[in-house]
Amino acid sequence: MVDTGGVMEDKVREFLENNFADAVIRTEIFRNQLSVYIRKEYLFDICQALLHDEALGFKFLSDICSLDWLGQSEEAEGRFEVIYNLFSLKYRYRFFIRVKLAGENPEIDSLTPLWNTADWLEREVYDLMGITFSGHPDLRKIVTPDDLEGHPLRKDFPLTYETPQFSHNKTEPPEVII
Amino acid sequence: MTGQAEERRTLNLNMGPQHPATHGVLRVELELEGESVVKATPHIGYLHTGIEKTGESKLYYKVIPMTDRMDYLAPMSNNLGYCLAVEKLLGIQVPEKVKYARVCLTELTRLKSHLVWVGTHPFDLGAMSMGLYAFRERESIIDVYEAVAGQRMMSTYFRIGGLAEDLPGNFDKVVKKAISDIRQGLIDYNRLLTDNKIFRNRTIGVAKISAEDAINCGLTGPSLRACGVNYDVRKANPYTGYENFDFEIPLGQNGDVYDRYLVRMEEMRQSLRIVEQALDGMPEGPYRAHVPGVVLPPKEDVLSKMESLIFHFKIITEGFRPPRGAVYQAIESPKGELGFFISSDGTGKPHRMRVRPPSFVNLSALPKLIEGALVADVVAAIGSIDIVLGEVDR
């Protein structure tokens, strides 16, 4: 039952084509891995349909990850991107649902009603990238200290290195490495 | 008799962050009603070091030492996951010898990680002597690490496209010693624990989870297989040549602490089989792929040929530039599915380096495991999912 691409890829495409033709913006294959870019309004419905579709068997939400495209050509479509990593235990097949979000107040539906995994993974994305998940029951910071302001994984959050202060450099601002 | 229901009173108890049974700096806020847990809220982040953020500011090959420090009990698994992800991004193949050496060493790493677990988990439950025995056998694997990498814990031995240097002459000898030590050790542990009445009473039926819930919670690794779900990345999506090895995936039935123990014990025996096969079948050949401009050329060439010297210099100072795109590579680390998601923007540094940490996701299922259980079982539950806080917080 191990699938090396091909068959399952077509099935996923067909499934989305038949049920959510409006939702899919484009698909992409890089190094044999399928990414599907969708409109953010459809995220919850697509995931719900995939979870309950026995023929495909995407029961496993492996990971939620986020990207910040600040300053890159991809920023034109939306600065942020959330990537859902879905895995079919039945067919050993993995693909990615990718959603672009605007730079101002990025917000997307929470998947916590579908998967328990989404709880902490979404909290992590919220904490480190500042993307809000509407409908999440307990959206709190998870890894950074409570008094830290900002979201460290954003590209405009500096990886700061403070030089020791002496009398000769007392007035200079701390050195910033991005 | 007042006729009124008695007021429900609960007690809040902080377990950790310095509790010895939390295996690191984990704080679990427990709401107790008598002895039973009503609500559990884990708090993490005490070891957050920003590895994902730092990874974005370093050349690709400079990220490898940081991966060692995530799951510090299984450094080679982390190295392997990262190197495979970058190799996938670049689209390069490694020589057969590298594959065999990687399989051999990552399986030893699995044994090393499981040995710490088999030492500390029964230790939490009161079997104090187990800690000493397991750490004694672990020493022989650390000797293998020392022989290949010169470092006993943070090995940083794997490189993008190969190994740091060739396997040493005494590799066979140290690995064989480790195998025989551990094989004897496993017999002893089995005799000490498997039929031990106290151990069985503390573990059977404790922190149970059904297969369906486990999948929904994202559990992976031995904790998932203890529920009877046959998912092991080594078999499901084989990497680095695992398809050439003969081994079985042990499965549990009940999904309780005792089954997780049985699964891990059997996994150790299977790992020994794989290590032996890798050692017997170890082919001759180069220990690095030949990819000019990406993988460092052999040292002899650097000292005698100008082109190699230039490549060496350029790789060290500028790194290499993978094509634009993003890849995800999962491996079966001792804790579960460890994934690296690397997004490249065509420059010498990763645009984003995301780690899918198995410990983090497994830990998020903890409230489900312990709500309704007794306080003493919390210790058993935390030990049984085998977390490393360095990986949880990154």
Interface residues (C-beta under 8 A of the other chain):
Chain A: V2 F30 R31 Q33 S35 K59 F60 L61 S62 D63 C65 L67 D68 Q72 I83 N85 L89 R92 R94 F96 W115 N116 T117 D119 W120 L121 E124 L128 K141 I142 V143 T144 P145 P152 L153 F157 L159 I177 I178
Chain B: I44 G45 H48 G50 E52 K53 T54 E56 S57 K88 L89 G91 D213 I215 N216 C217 G218 V229 Y231 A236 N237 G325 A326 V327 Y328 A330 E337 G339 F341 S343 D345 H351 R352 R354 R356 F360 V361 L363 S364 A365 K368 D393 R394
